[in-house]
Amino acid sequence: MRIEEITLREIHMRLRERFETSFGAFQDRRILLVEICSEGLSGWGEATVLESPSYNSEATDSAWLILRDFLIPLVLGKDITEASALERVMAPVRGHEMAKAALENALWDI
């Protein structure tokens, strides 16, 4: 299938209760969503990152930047026959596993 369009969206969600861990507490989440469109279908993925790089090295803003400037240009317009092939297409970008997973999950969703 040919990857025809990729859209990044950020939504804000208030949690019902404050979420607290050893690396911080928060009640509001910024959520980064990826939509891939191909052959009349659309699939969705989420970059499961926090606003700061406190849990791992990625954060909402860095994932957005890596997706927008590096990963999406590598993937857009490509013919991907199976979701596992996406890893090879994104191989020039080291790390950023959460950003890559958002694209892969959107492709699996299709």
N, C-alpha and C positions, 0 to 999 in steps of 0.2 A: 504494500500500500504506500502511496505517495503522501508524505506529510505536507499538507497544503497550507495550514495556518496554525500558529501557536500564539495563544493569548495568555499574558500574565495578569492576574488580578490579586489585589490585596483587600482583604476584608478585616473588619475589627469585630471582635466578639467579647462580650462581658461574660465572665464565668459566673455561675451561680454562687460559688463560694471561692474564697481566696485559696490559691494553690501555693503550697510552700514546700520547698525542698532545701537541701543543704547549700545550694547555690543561689537561693533567693526566693522571694515570694511575689506573686502577682495576681491580679484579678482580671486584667484585660489582656487579650491576646491579639496580636497582629498575625494574620494567617495568609500565607502566600499560596495561591492556587494557580495551577497550570492547566490550560485546556488545549488539547490537540485536535484538529479537524482533519479528516481524511475520508474521501469517498462518501460524503454525506453523513458521516458518523462523527461523534465527538466523544472524547474521553477526558477524564479529569484526574489530576494528581495533586498532592499537597507536599510542599517542602516543609517537613516537620522540624522547623528551626525556632529558636527563641529570638527575642529582640537583641540579645547580646551573645557574644561567643563564650558564655559561661559554662554551658553543658558540653559543647564540642566547639570546634573551630569555626563553625558556620553561624551566621546570624541572618535575620530577615533581610536586611539591606545588602549584605554581601551575597546572599543567595540570589536576590533579584538581579544584582549586577552581573554575576557569573552567568545566570540564565540568559539575560538580555544581550550581553556583549560577546559571549563565547559559546555557550551550549546551543542556544536556539539557532544562531547562524550555521553551526555544524549540522544540525538536524533538519532544518527547514528545506523542503524541496527534495529530500532524499526518499528513495524507495526502500522501505524497511519491510522485509518479508516476515520477520518474527521479532518479538520484543527483545529477545536475547541478543540480536544483532546490534541493538542500540548501543551497547557497551563499547563495541569496536568503533562506532561512529564518534562517540564522545571521548575516546581514549587520548586524544591530544591534550585534554584538560586533566591535570592531575588533581586528585582529592575532590572536594566539593561533592561528597557522596549524597548528601541530602538533596541538593539541587538536582543532581543526576537522577535520583530516585523519583523526584516529582515528575520528570519527563517520562521515565520508564513506567511509572504507575499509570500515567495518563494513556500511554500506548497500550498497556495491558487492559485498561478499561474499555478501549475501543474493541 
